[in-house]
Amino acid sequence: MESYVSDHQLIQEFVDGNPQAMDTIIFRHKEKVYNYLKHLVHDEMLAEDLFQDTFVKVIHSLRKGSYKDEGRFVSWIMRIAHNLAIDYHRKGKNYKEISNMQGEVDLFNDANLSEQNIEQILSKKQVLGDIKQLIKTLPEEQRSIIIMRLYLNMSFKEIAEHTHVSINTALGRMRYALINLRKTIEEQNMSLTY
């Protein structure tokens, strides 16, 4: 059985001239980075482009020697990905919404869903769509916390490291995000049950 090689070791191997070490790093972190980008930009193709740009930047920085290993490699990668998504947004590009059916199941023909009532399925899709829209109305710092915590299952410690704030600040932002969401739900008299 092959022993686990740490990110630190892989970085050193890559810097020392082993390109396969970067393949391992990319494979190890692809799902987390890609899913984070997808939640930020709501477009699978754009998320894939930004994912590739992220690792081009990672490779370039490692080759230049500008990365200082402080045991926060994943947070560093996530910060690069986040900054690229923000840069894309700032350049005036429009986020393209994924249609309700794109990348999802065929509601009427999927055997896994045959036990459920179509009305329940459609109701659930509507509620999930409403929640996505509500999250988009939050300030950037609060929206990022919600995405990292709820969609990417990051711990508050990981969120704090990624955003360069204390755990208490991350918890506070989450609290304010939830307060703002509840306030909007009440103001709009929304029902989020299915």
C-alpha positions in Angstrom: 0.0 0.0 0.0 1.3 3.4 -1.0 1.9 5.8 1.9 0.3 9.3 1.9 2.5 12.1 0.6 1.8 15.5 2.1 1.1 18.6 0.1 4.4 20.0 1.4 6.3 17.0 0.1 4.5 17.2 -3.3 5.3 21.0 -3.6 9.0 20.3 -2.9 9.0 17.5 -5.5 7.4 19.7 -8.1 9.8 22.6 -7.4 12.6 20.0 -7.7 11.5 19.1 -11.2 8.9 16.4 -10.8 5.8 17.5 -12.9 3.8 14.4 -11.7 3.7 15.9 -8.2 1.5 18.7 -9.5 -0.8 16.2 -11.1 -1.3 14.6 -7.7 -1.9 18.0 -6.1 -4.5 18.9 -8.7 -6.3 15.5 -8.4 -6.3 15.8 -4.6 -7.9 19.3 -4.5 -9.9 19.5 -7.8 -13.3 18.7 -6.3 -13.1 21.3 -3.5 -11.7 24.1 -5.7 -14.0 23.4 -8.6 -17.1 23.2 -6.5 -16.2 26.4 -4.7 -15.8 28.2 -8.1 -19.0 26.7 -9.4 -20.9 28.1 -6.4 -19.3 31.5 -6.9 -20.0 31.9 -10.7 -23.0 29.6 -11.2 -21.6 28.4 -14.5 -19.9 25.0 -15.0 -17.8 26.0 -18.1 -16.6 29.2 -16.4 -15.8 27.4 -13.2 -13.7 24.9 -15.2 -11.8 27.8 -16.9 -11.2 29.5 -13.6 -10.1 26.2 -12.1 -7.5 25.9 -14.8 -6.4 29.5 -14.4 -6.1 28.9 -10.6 -3.7 26.0 -11.1 -1.7 27.9 -13.8 -1.2 30.6 -11.2 -0.3 28.0 -8.5 2.3 26.5 -10.9 3.7 29.9 -11.9 4.0 31.0 -8.2 5.6 27.8 -7.2 8.2 28.0 -10.0 8.9 31.7 -9.2 9.4 30.7 -5.5 6.8 33.2 -4.4 4.8 30.7 -2.3 5.9 30.5 1.4 4.8 27.2 2.9 3.1 27.9 6.2 1.0 24.8 6.3 -1.9 26.6 4.6 -1.5 25.4 1.0 -5.2 24.6 0.5 -6.2 28.0 1.9 -3.7 29.6 -0.5 -5.2 27.7 -3.5 -8.7 28.6 -2.5 -7.7 32.3 -2.1 -6.3 32.3 -5.6 -9.5 30.7 -6.9 -11.6 33.2 -5.0 -9.6 36.2 -6.3 -9.9 35.0 -9.9 -13.7 34.7 -9.6 -13.8 38.2 -8.1 -11.5 39.6 -10.8 -13.8 38.0 -13.5 -16.8 39.7 -11.9 -15.0 43.1 -11.6 -14.1 43.0 -15.3 -17.8 43.5 -16.0 -18.5 40.0 -17.2 -22.0 38.8 -16.6 -22.5 35.7 -14.5 -24.5 33.2 -16.6 -27.2 31.4 -14.7 -27.4 27.6 -15.0 -30.8 26.7 -16.3 -33.0 24.6 -13.9 -32.6 21.5 -16.0 -28.9 21.8 -16.9 -26.8 19.3 -15.1 -29.7 17.9 -13.2 -31.9 14.8 -13.5 -34.9 14.4 -15.9 -37.7 14.8 -13.4 -40.2 12.8 -15.3 -38.1 9.8 -16.5 -35.5 9.2 -13.7 -36.3 5.8 -12.0 -34.7 7.1 -8.8 -37.4 9.7 -8.5 -40.4 7.5 -9.4 -41.4 7.1 -5.7 -41.8 10.9 -5.3 -44.7 13.0 -6.3 -43.8 15.3 -9.2 -45.4 18.2 -7.3 -43.1 17.6 -4.3 -40.0 17.6 -6.6 -41.0 20.8 -8.3 -41.8 22.4 -5.0 -38.3 21.4 -3.7 -36.6 22.8 -6.8 -38.5 26.1 -6.3 -37.5 26.4 -2.7 -33.8 25.6 -3.5 -33.9 28.2 -6.3 -35.4 30.7 -3.9 -32.7 30.0 -1.3 -30.0 30.5 -4.0 -31.5 33.9 -4.9 -31.7 34.9 -1.3 -28.0 34.0 -0.8 -27.1 36.2 -3.8 -28.6 39.3 -2.0 -26.2 39.0 0.9 -23.0 41.2 1.1 -20.0 39.5 -0.4 -18.4 38.5 3.0 -21.6 36.9 4.2 -22.3 35.2 0.9 -18.8 33.7 0.9 -19.2 32.3 4.4 -22.6 30.7 3.6 -21.2 29.1 0.4 -18.1 27.8 2.2 -20.0 26.5 5.2 -23.2 25.1 3.7 -22.2 24.1 0.1 -18.5 23.2 0.6 -18.8 21.8 4.2 -15.7 23.8 5.3 -15.2 24.1 9.0 -15.2 27.5 10.6 -11.4 27.0 11.2 -10.9 26.4 7.4 -13.1 29.4 6.6 -11.2 31.6 9.0 -7.9 30.5 7.4 -9.2 30.9 3.9 -10.6 34.4 4.5 -7.7 35.5 6.8 -10.0 36.4 9.7 -10.4 35.0 13.2 -12.8 32.1 13.9 -15.0 34.6 15.9 -15.2 36.9 12.9 -16.2 34.0 10.6 -18.8 32.9 13.1 -20.1 36.5 13.4 -20.4 36.8 9.6 -22.3 33.6 9.5 -24.6 34.8 12.2 -25.3 38.1 10.4 -25.8 36.2 7.1 -28.5 34.1 8.8 -30.1 37.1 10.4 -30.2 38.9 7.1 -31.7 35.8 5.4 -34.4 35.5 8.0 -35.2 39.2 7.8 -35.6 39.0 4.0 -37.7 35.8 4.3 -40.0 37.6 6.8 -40.2 40.8 4.8 -41.1 39.0 1.6 -43.4 36.6 3.5 -41.8 33.6 1.9 -42.5 30.0 2.6 -39.4 27.8 2.3 -41.0 24.4 3.0 -41.6 21.6 0.6 
